[in-house]
């Protein structure tokens, strides 16, 4: 994906993800921020939001944030990765497993 085409939409997608819209719309907005690779333009705007999304009580938001985190693994400390891998909810666990597998940075504990 050519992330330069995404740049104008980033603030809108972040605003949408943090809105009171339907959870599916919010989740999809987070998915849309992922490009499958690190992009510094997106990273600087997503970084302040990612922790909040990973701490969300909503399964859809948290699992979408796990997948987005695969683009920016350096933003997620090992302790948070382990916490996500131990989640009771299988959707979040599966997303965290994919995040760790894709980035290959799981720490042994």
Steps between C-alpha positions, in 0.01 A plus 500: 500500500628846415460671836538846344142463380393436859663811653205739457264246655706426812351773725148406388559128565642570847207727581259234377674230705463713813140602430169371633420333168403135473781275621540337157564840342751589770675163463517536122649848534787349701542223243525763226796662675706185444711479188689177561822690556639776715417848374649789698224741394233268636709393801533850642122546487404151616751468785301707755184301422636145483546453876146623564359262238702206638358577847142525372230299672347434158612178335473633144708810573762305693536227236522758218768684698696173534503463124597864449781451753662253259599804291662664805627224732760729655215698660376196695706393802559130561283510812201626296553233232499230768190649663319494164605141436347400835165672434193293587323612183601280206454777239754717680733205563486401132577857389786522750637166380493621142668827603781310674536245220516765229752710687689207653586694812334292770707495814536178695368529851 
